[in-house]
Amino acid sequence: MKNIYMSAGYRIKELRKARGYTREELAEMASISAKFLYEIENGRKGFSAENLYRISIALGVKCDYIMTGNSLDCYEKEAVRILERFDDSQIDKIASLLEIVYELKK
């Protein structure tokens, strides 16, 4: 079984990069040292629930996503907010477009 801290660290690193934060910026936002964040991202150190919570708040995701990778809640709210602007016939077209985009990415 994979080391849970290694997987969580990888997700933290990927989220940090996706949001355009430097390690120093995220560390400051989460009130931890950049060195400690480096060790977390590389699976070298574990972290407390408090640190997990602060990192998740700074990254705008739920703790369970960092730990398991299974939650997309951070994207669901944004998607719903955008989709609420469209009527039912437009939603069908958007769904078709998303299917095409998904197929192109393969």
Secondary structure, 3 states (H helix, E strand, C coil): CCCHHHHHHHHHHHHHHHCCCCHHHHHHHCCCCHHHHHHHHCCCCCCCHHHHHHHHHHHCCCHHHHHHCCCCHHHHHHHHHHHCCCCHHHHHHHHHHHHHHHHHHC
